[in-house]
Amino acid sequence: MLKKFFSNVLSTFVGAWLALAVFSATAVVMSFAILGSFEGSSSTATVQENSVLHLNMIGNLNERPSADDALNSLLAQGEDTGTNLETVLKAISIAKDNQKIKGIFMECNAWNGGLASLYEVRQAIQDFKESGKFVITYGHEGIMQSDYYVASVSDSIILNPVGMVDIHGLSSSIPFFKNLLDKVGIEMQIIRVGTFKSAVEPYVETQASPANRMATEAYMKSIWNNMCDSISVSRNIPVEKLNGLADNLMVTQTAEYLVENNIVDGLNYRFEVMDMLKEKTGLGKNDDVRLVKPEQVLALKTDIISADKVAVVYAVGQIDGNTEDGIDSKALAKDIINIANDDAVKAVVLRVNSPGGSAFGSEQIWAALEEVKKKGKPFAVSMGDLAASGGYYISCGADRIFAEPVTITGSIGIFGMVPCFKELMNDKLGVNLSVINTNENGNFISVTEPMTPIQRAAMQRMINEGYELFTSRCATGRGMELDSLKLIAEGRVWDGITAKKIGLVDEFGNLNNAIDWVVEQAKIGEYAIATYPESESSFMKYIRGYMKVQMNKMIASETGELYKYHDVINSVLNRDHIQCLMEPVEIK
């Protein structure tokens, strides 16, 4: 079966290249229709008086517009498929001061966003309420925990009479691939530094180590306590009662029970909520509620034209990983050097939402950011959901680090991971290699032979040196003694609250807070925001997204149930051997 698997994968890639011509031709034929659809999109529609900003909490809440957005929007034929944090926060800020927008209407449809991203939206809505405008949330089928966290700050939460609310606490899911790799015949050779550097565990263990479990439970508990405190204040529900409700399988409780316990304020069908919105915006019963999307609201803001600029640099995704939406260290470092040399740029904010990745790539980005400081430009970091390992590496040199209480950061550690495919090739596939070397280590690093004791010792020495470099960068950047820094390193992951206590971050705040800080430090007045890397055009996003979807479909159809093998193996093969990476953990 495995022979067929790899044969199919090879034939699939050949077929994919042949299909490229067909896809290209299709793209050309469709281009006029696609461009027309973008030109006629809702983002350019006029916002009328007495409108309501509509936040449909559905799909992925990405950091910025992604390569798949245009494709998903087109395939959904105008239906909402998700949005991004950048657009949502800007829209809420504009809506607060624009007289055409009378309030916000949020609909809960299971938003898939990181906890810090949800926290930022929640804070933005709290700030919006200072305008005196209303905020109403509605749950049609139900309100998931992530949605409720944001919705709890609303003036009122309304639920469908047969809807439900799910508050259950936080849970972490970590997949372990050791048994899968054993079946395939792949041995993962691990060299690491740091008791808590658990990113390698999924490849060599079948469950979380005691150190990993202890650290994960600690930061999850801190994050959950912060979430409970926020909900408690907004809904006037004691924390003890809220935890009791969560433990009582809230999702199974009746809607009336939820009203009695102040989880929701009322039970109404959606058409009744629409009548409420009409009344609040001064419309007649026969009028349609003027709901506007965040993209439409953005058109209400006039861009500032100024000679002075603040550069906002986004570092989102894995550093030099195998995903096209990750961080290309070479390209990003080049952008940062250009920013350092641009006299019009007076200050820089690095927005980090990354689990890290390549140790080499992390060092290149760090070095480029040091050039910004040498030019005397204030430099701050704004941490999103995750700024860990290599994500912290590129952050540590900032003049000021901002994070949210529920940000996940730290994981200051390094590891090497070299796969060995000898068993797969020899025993599973029947492929034998004859290796002829002129020197003892002529085939190092090899994925077809296990490392010798001498090679493993050399790798360990290199990893140790990498760890010393990483920790020294952090100690210097944070103004700490190296020994003190190492006490909170060891690859351990921290929540934002604890990270601030131990000196890994300076201040709680979002991207706007970081921008305000560097502007004050730079002593500039009016300024324009310049964002990097530059976003692609909607048409190019569509083409790339279309190609990726078709490629994945072809591979999956050819490999069937073995597609999961392809996914894991592909991830391993496309990583640098030396990593500053926190393996992403699903927390829900």
Secondary structure, DSSP 4 states (H G I P E B T S, - for coil): -HHHHHHHHHHHHHHHHHHHHHHHHHHHHHHHHHHHHHHTSGGGSPPPTTEEEEEEEEEEEESS--TTHHHHHHHTTT---EEEHHHHHHHHHHHHH-TTEEEEEEEEEEEE--HHHHHHHHHHHHHHGGGT-EEEEEESSEE-HHHHHHHTTSSEEEE-TT-EE------EE----HHHHHHHT-EEEEEEE-TT-GGGHHHH-SS--HHHHHHHHHHHHHHHHHHHHHHHHHHT--HHHHHHHHHTTGGGS-HHHHHHTTS-SEE--HHHHHHHHHHHTT--TTSPP-EE-HHHHHTTSPPP--S-EEEEEEEES-BT-SSTTSB-HHHHHHHHHHHHH-TTEEEEEEEEEE-EEEHHHHHHHHHHHHHHHHTT--EEEEEEEEEETHHHHTTTT-SEEEE-TT-EEE---EEEEEEE-HHIIIIIS--------SSTTTT-S-SSSPPPHHHHHHHHHHHHHHHHHHHHHHHHHHT--HHHHHHT-TT-EEEHHHHHHTTS--EE--HHHHHHHHHHHHT-SS-EEEEESPPPPHHHHHHHHHHHHHHHHHHHHHHGGGHHHHHHHHHHHTS-SEEEEPPP-EE-
